[in-house]
């Protein structure tokens, strides 16, 4: 990671809409950019535009729909370079909204956010993420971290548009061991 980089952690609360309006606007703009970069080629321009239009509601298209949602924003020089949302429920850490800007991919930002989540939680929690099968880069990323495919499902991207997706998981302790094995700690 480079100097001048910050990893921000925000817990959503009832005051989120009033206290962090500018942060929420920046997050929305960042996700829009990432979705266009990622999904236009994979899903087509029309469906990607429909997905982006869902970000106009207060929950950013459902990304921030529950009060137990945690948001990580990776900032560099006051610009968002990565984002991740997650919630800890019933012994699982459900992860979604993991995006890294195209120019910052393969720089360790995504890995840093996932590891932050694993380290933030109690020991021996299962991290779970749903990844569209067309997102080969995302599948490769999670696989490189030691995630395995637990199952498959049809994931509804927008109302009426379902795509095949993988349910990928890793135990938080195994994630730490995987990193040790790679000699990164």
Phi and psi in degrees as GROMACS dihedral restraints (atoms count N, CA, C in turn):
[ dihedral_restraints ]
;  ai    aj    ak    al  type     phi  dphi    fc
    3     4     5     6     1   -98.8    20    10
    4     5     6     7     1   165.3    20    10
    6     7     8     9     1   -68.8    20    10
    7     8     9    10     1   150.4    20    10
    9    10    11    12     1    82.3    20    10
   10    11    12    13     1    18.6    20    10
   12    13    14    15     1  -106.7    20    10
   13    14    15    16     1   138.1    20    10
   15    16    17    18     1  -131.0    20    10
   16    17    18    19     1   143.9    20    10
   18    19    20    21     1  -111.7    20    10
   19    20    21    22     1   113.2    20    10
   21    22    23    24     1  -100.6    20    10
   22    23    24    25     1   139.0    20    10
   24    25    26    27     1  -119.4    20    10
   25    26    27    28     1   125.4    20    10
   27    28    29    30     1  -127.5    20    10
   28    29    30    31     1   130.9    20    10
   30    31    32    33     1   -98.5    20    10
   31    32    33    34     1   127.5    20    10
   33    34    35    36     1   -67.8    20    10
   34    35    36    37     1   144.0    20    10
   36    37    38    39     1  -149.5    20    10
   37    38    39    40     1   178.4    20    10
   39    40    41    42     1   -60.6    20    10
   40    41    42    43     1   -28.9    20    10
   42    43    44    45     1   -83.5    20    10
   43    44    45    46     1    -1.9    20    10
   45    46    47    48     1   -52.8    20    10
   46    47    48    49     1   -46.1    20    10
   48    49    50    51     1   -64.1    20    10
   49    50    51    52     1   -34.1    20    10
   51    52    53    54     1   -90.0    20    10
   52    53    54    55     1   -36.4    20    10
   54    55    56    57     1   -81.9    20    10
   55    56    57    58     1   -32.0    20    10
   57    58    59    60     1  -119.8    20    10
   58    59    60    61     1    35.6    20    10
   60    61    62    63     1   -59.5    20    10
   61    62    63    64     1   -43.5    20    10
   63    64    65    66     1   -67.4    20    10
   64    65    66    67     1   -37.5    20    10
   66    67    68    69     1   -65.1    20    10
   67    68    69    70     1   -40.7    20    10
   69    70    71    72     1   -65.4    20    10
   70    71    72    73     1   -38.2    20    10
   72    73    74    75     1   -64.9    20    10
   73    74    75    76     1   -43.1    20    10
   75    76    77    78     1   -63.0    20    10
   76    77    78    79     1   -41.0    20    10
   78    79    80    81     1   -63.4    20    10
   79    80    81    82     1   -44.0    20    10
   81    82    83    84     1   -59.0    20    10
   82    83    84    85     1   -47.1    20    10
   84    85    86    87     1   -62.3    20    10
   85    86    87    88     1   -39.2    20    10
   87    88    89    90     1   -64.8    20    10
   88    89    90    91     1   -46.6    20    10
   90    91    92    93     1   -63.6    20    10
   91    92    93    94     1   -41.4    20    10
   93    94    95    96     1   -54.4    20    10
   94    95    96    97     1   -49.8    20    10
   96    97    98    99     1   -58.6    20    10
   97    98    99   100     1   -47.1    20    10
   99   100   101   102     1   -64.5    20    10
  100   101   102   103     1   -40.9    20    10
  102   103   104   105     1   -63.6    20    10
  103   104   105   106     1   -43.4    20    10
  105   106   107   108     1   -63.1    20    10
  106   107   108   109     1   -43.0    20    10
  108   109   110   111     1   -62.3    20    10
  109   110   111   112     1   -40.4    20    10
  111   112   113   114     1   -87.3    20    10
  112   113   114   115     1   -49.9    20    10
  114   115   116   117     1   -94.2    20    10
  115   116   117   118     1   -15.9    20    10
  117   118   119   120     1   -58.2    20    10
  118   119   120   121     1   -46.7    20    10
  120   121   122   123     1   -72.0    20    10
  121   122   123   124     1   -39.4    20    10
  123   124   125   126     1   -76.1    20    10
  124   125   126   127     1   -39.3    20    10
  126   127   128   129     1  -116.2    20    10
  127   128   129   130     1   -11.5    20    10
  129   130   131   132     1    98.2    20    10
  130   131   132   133     1   152.9    20    10
  132   133   134   135     1   -64.5    20    10
  133   134   135   136     1   -40.3    20    10
  135   136   137   138     1   -65.0    20    10
  136   137   138   139     1   -48.1    20    10
  138   139   140   141     1   -67.2    20    10
  139   140   141   142     1   -37.9    20    10
  141   142   143   144     1   -63.2    20    10
  142   143   144   145     1   -43.3    20    10
  144   145   146   147     1   -62.2    20    10
  145   146   147   148     1   -40.4    20    10
  147   148   149   150     1   -63.2    20    10
  148   149   150   151     1   -40.2    20    10
  150   151   152   153     1   -61.4    20    10
  151   152   153   154     1   -47.7    20    10
  153   154   155   156     1   -61.1    20    10
  154   155   156   157     1   -36.1    20    10
  156   157   158   159     1   -64.5    20    10
  157   158   159   160     1   -23.2    20    10
  159   160   161   162     1   -71.6    20    10
  160   161   162   163     1   -16.7    20    10
  162   163   164   165     1   -72.2    20    10
  163   164   165   166     1    -7.1    20    10
  165   166   167   168     1   -74.6    20    10
  166   167   168   169     1   -14.2    20    10
  168   169   170   171     1   -84.0    20    10
  169   170   171   172     1   170.1    20    10
  171   172   173   174     1   -61.3    20    10
  172   173   174   175     1   -26.3    20    10
  174   175   176   177     1   -93.4    20    10
  175   176   177   178     1    11.8    20    10
  177   178   179   180     1    51.0    20    10
  178   179   180   181     1    55.4    20    10
  180   181   182   183     1    66.8    20    10
  181   182   183   184     1    26.8    20    10
  183   184   185   186     1    93.5    20    10
  184   185   186   187     1    -7.9    20    10
  186   187   188   189     1   -62.6    20    10
  187   188   189   190     1   -31.3    20    10
  189   190   191   192     1  -117.9    20    10
  190   191   192   193     1    42.5    20    10
  192   193   194   195     1   -85.0    20    10
  193   194   195   196     1   -15.0    20    10
  195   196   197   198     1  -119.1    20    10
  196   197   198   199     1   153.1    20    10
  198   199   200   201     1   -73.3    20    10
  199   200   201   202     1   -14.6    20    10
  201   202   203   204     1   -93.4    20    10
  202   203   204   205     1    11.5    20    10
  204   205   206   207     1   -76.0    20    10
  205   206   207   208     1   134.1    20    10
  207   208   209   210     1  -109.2    20    10
  208   209   210   211     1   143.8    20    10
  210   211   212   213     1  -123.4    20    10
  211   212   213   214     1   130.9    20    10
  213   214   215   216     1  -112.8    20    10
  214   215   216   217     1   131.4    20    10
  216   217   218   219     1  -125.4    20    10
  217   218   219   220     1   123.8    20    10
  219   220   221   222     1   -94.6    20    10
  220   221   222   223     1   117.3    20    10
  222   223   224   225     1  -111.7    20    10
  223   224   225   226     1   142.1    20    10
  225   226   227   228     1  -138.9    20    10
  226   227   228   229     1   120.9    20    10
  228   229   230   231     1    52.8    20    10
  229   230   231   232     1    47.3    20    10
  231   232   233   234     1    62.4    20    10
  232   233   234   235     1    21.7    20    10
  234   235   236   237     1  -126.0    20    10
  235   236   237   238     1   135.9    20    10
  237   238   239   240     1   -70.1    20    10
  238   239   240   241     1   129.2    20    10
  240   241   242   243     1  -114.5    20    10
  241   242   243   244     1   -18.0    20    10
  243   244   245   246     1  -156.9    20    10
  244   245   246   247     1   152.9    20    10
  246   247   248   249     1  -144.7    20    10
  247   248   249   250     1   154.9    20    10
  249   250   251   252     1  -157.7    20    10
  250   251   252   253     1   136.5    20    10
  252   253   254   255     1  -117.4    20    10
  253   254   255   256     1   146.9    20    10
  255   256   257   258     1  -158.8    20    10
  256   257   258   259     1   161.3    20    10
  258   259   260   261     1  -142.2    20    10
  259   260   261   262     1   143.2    20    10
  261   262   263   264     1  -101.9    20    10
  262   263   264   265     1   117.1    20    10
  264   265   266   267     1  -142.2    20    10
  265   266   267   268     1   126.1    20    10
  267   268   269   270     1    52.1    20    10
  268   269   270   271     1    43.5    20    10
  270   271   272   273     1    82.9    20    10
  271   272   273   274     1    -1.2    20    10
  273   274   275   276     1  -112.6    20    10
  274   275   276   277     1   151.5    20    10
  276   277   278   279     1  -112.7    20    10
  277   278   279   280     1   107.9    20    10
  279   280   281   282     1   -89.6    20    10
  280   281   282   283     1   124.0    20    10
  282   283   284   285     1  -114.1    20    10
  283   284   285   286     1   138.8    20    10
  285   286   287   288     1  -155.9    20    10
  286   287   288   289     1   172.9    20    10
  288   289   290   291     1    62.3    20    10
  289   290   291   292     1    34.0    20    10
  291   292   293   294     1   -86.5    20    10
  292   293   294   295     1   109.0    20    10
  294   295   296   297     1  -135.1    20    10
  295   296   297   298     1   140.2    20    10
  297   298   299   300     1  -129.0    20    10
  298   299   300   301     1   132.4    20    10
  300   301   302   303     1   -58.4    20    10
  301   302   303   304     1   149.0    20    10
  303   304   305   306     1   -54.3    20    10
  304   305   306   307     1   -39.4    20    10
  306   307   308   309     1   -74.5    20    10
  307   308   309   310     1   -14.6    20    10
  309   310   311   312     1  -107.5    20    10
  310   311   312   313     1     0.8    20    10
  312   313   314   315     1   -66.4    20    10
  313   314   315   316     1   151.7    20    10
  315   316   317   318     1    66.4    20    10
  316   317   318   319     1    25.8    20    10
  318   319   320   321     1  -110.4    20    10
  319   320   321   322     1     0.5    20    10
  321   322   323   324     1    97.5    20    10
  322   323   324   325     1    -1.3    20    10
  324   325   326   327     1   -66.1    20    10
  325   326   327   328     1   -49.1    20    10
  327   328   329   330     1   -59.9    20    10
  328   329   330   331     1   -45.8    20    10
  330   331   332   333     1   -60.9    20    10
  331   332   333   334     1   -42.9    20    10
  333   334   335   336     1   -61.7    20    10
  334   335   336   337     1   -39.9    20    10
  336   337   338   339     1   -68.2    20    10
  337   338   339   340     1   -44.0    20    10
  339   340   341   342     1   -64.3    20    10
  340   341   342   343     1   -42.2    20    10
  342   343   344   345     1   -66.9    20    10
  343   344   345   346     1   -35.3    20    10
  345   346   347   348     1   -58.4    20    10
  346   347   348   349     1   -45.4    20    10
  348   349   350   351     1   -62.5    20    10
  349   350   351   352     1   -46.4    20    10
  351   352   353   354     1   -61.8    20    10
  352   353   354   355     1   -40.7    20    10
  354   355   356   357     1   -73.7    20    10
  355   356   357   358     1   -27.1    20    10
  357   358   359   360     1   -73.6    20    10
  358   359   360   361     1   -24.5    20    10
  360   361   362   363     1   -91.0    20    10
  361   362   363   364     1   169.3    20    10
  363   364   365   366     1   -64.1    20    10
  364   365   366   367     1   162.3    20    10
  366   367   368   369     1   -65.5    20    10
  367   368   369   370     1   154.7    20    10
  369   370   371   372     1    61.0    20    10
  370   371   372   373     1    45.6    20    10
  372   373   374   375     1  -102.1    20    10
  373   374   375   376     1   150.4    20    10
  375   376   377   378     1   -91.9    20    10
  376   377   378   379     1   124.4    20    10
  378   379   380   381     1   -93.0    20    10
  379   380   381   382     1   133.4    20    10
  381   382   383   384     1  -132.2    20    10
  382   383   384   385     1   137.5    20    10
  384   385   386   387     1  -138.5    20    10
  385   386   387   388     1   145.3    20    10
  387   388   389   390     1  -105.5    20    10
  388   389   390   391     1   126.5    20    10
  390   391   392   393     1  -125.6    20    10
  391   392   393   394     1   127.7    20    10
  393   394   395   396     1   -61.5    20    10
  394   395   396   397     1   138.4    20    10
  396   397   398   399     1   -62.7    20    10
  397   398   399   400     1   -25.6    20    10
  399   400   401   402     1   -75.2    20    10
  400   401   402   403     1   -12.9    20    10
  402   403   404   405     1   -89.1    20    10
  403   404   405   406     1    69.2    20    10
  405   406   407   408     1   -58.6    20    10
  406   407   408   409     1   -39.8    20    10
  408   409   410   411     1   -61.7    20    10
  409   410   411   412     1   -40.7    20    10
  411   412   413   414     1   -67.8    20    10
  412   413   414   415     1   -41.4    20    10
  414   415   416   417     1   -60.9    20    10
  415   416   417   418     1   -44.9    20    10
  417   418   419   420     1   -62.0    20    10
  418   419   420   421     1   -40.3    20    10
  420   421   422   423     1   -60.4    20    10
  421   422   423   424     1   -52.4    20    10
  423   424   425   426     1   -66.0    20    10
  424   425   426   427     1   -38.7    20    10
  426   427   428   429     1   -61.7    20    10
  427   428   429   430     1   -40.5    20    10
  429   430   431   432     1   -64.3    20    10
  430   431   432   433     1   -22.7    20    10
  432   433   434   435     1   -88.6    20    10
  433   434   435   436     1    -6.1    20    10
  435   436   437   438     1   103.7    20    10
  436   437   438   439     1     1.9    20    10
  438   439   440   441     1   -65.6    20    10
  439   440   441   442     1   147.3    20    10
  441   442   443   444     1  -124.1    20    10
  442   443   444   445     1   158.5    20    10
  444   445   446   447     1   -82.4    20    10
  445   446   447   448     1   122.0    20    10
  447   448   449   450     1   -93.6    20    10
  448   449   450   451     1   -29.4    20    10
  450   451   452   453     1  -174.5    20    10
  451   452   453   454     1  -176.9    20    10
  453   454   455   456     1  -128.9    20    10
  454   455   456   457     1   157.6    20    10
  456   457   458   459     1  -158.0    20    10
  457   458   459   460     1   165.9    20    10
  459   460   461   462     1   -95.5    20    10
  460   461   462   463     1   121.2    20    10
  462   463   464   465     1  -104.8    20    10
  463   464   465   466     1   126.1    20    10
  465   466   467   468     1   -84.0    20    10
  466   467   468   469     1   109.0    20    10
  468   469   470   471     1   -74.2    20    10
  469   470   471   472     1   -50.5    20    10
  471   472   473   474     1  -137.4    20    10
  472   473   474   475     1   164.8    20    10
  474   475   476   477     1   -51.2    20    10
  475   476   477   478     1   120.9    20    10
  477   478   479   480     1    87.8    20    10
  478   479   480   481     1    -3.4    20    10
  480   481   482   483     1  -119.6    20    10
  481   482   483   484     1    99.1    20    10
  483   484   485   486     1  -106.3    20    10
  484   485   486   487     1   141.0    20    10
  486   487   488   489     1  -131.2    20    10
  487   488   489   490     1   148.6    20    10
  489   490   491   492     1   -62.7    20    10
  490   491   492   493     1   138.3    20    10
  492   493   494   495     1  -140.0    20    10
  493   494   495   496     1   155.7    20    10
  495   496   497   498     1  -102.8    20    10
  496   497   498   499     1   142.2    20    10
  498   499   500   501     1   -99.3    20    10
  499   500   501   502     1   112.4    20    10
  501   502   503   504     1  -111.3    20    10
  502   503   504   505     1   140.3    20    10
  504   505   506   507     1  -138.5    20    10
  505   506   507   508     1   158.5    20    10
  507   508   509   510     1  -156.3    20    10
  508   509   510   511     1   146.1    20    10
  510   511   512   513     1   -78.7    20    10
  511   512   513   514     1   137.2    20    10
  513   514   515   516     1   -58.2    20    10
  514   515   516   517     1   -36.7    20    10
  516   517   518   519     1   -67.2    20    10
  517   518   519   520     1   -37.6    20    10
  519   520   521   522     1   -66.5    20    10
  520   521   522   523     1   -33.9    20    10
  522   523   524   525     1   -62.1    20    10
  523   524   525   526     1   -43.6    20    10
  525   526   527   528     1   -65.0    20    10
  526   527   528   529     1   -41.1    20    10
  528   529   530   531     1   -64.5    20    10
  529   530   531   532     1   -40.4    20    10
  531   532   533   534     1   -60.0    20    10
  532   533   534   535     1   -40.4    20    10
  534   535   536   537     1   -67.5    20    10
  535   536   537   538     1   -41.3    20    10
  537   538   539   540     1   -60.1    20    10
  538   539   540   541     1   -42.4    20    10
  540   541   542   543     1   -61.5    20    10
  541   542   543   544     1   -35.9    20    10
  543   544   545   546     1   -77.8    20    10
  544   545   546   547     1    -6.7    20    10
  546   547   548   549     1    76.1    20    10
  547   548   549   550     1    26.3    20    10
  549   550   551   552     1   -93.5    20    10
  550   551   552   553     1   -10.1    20    10
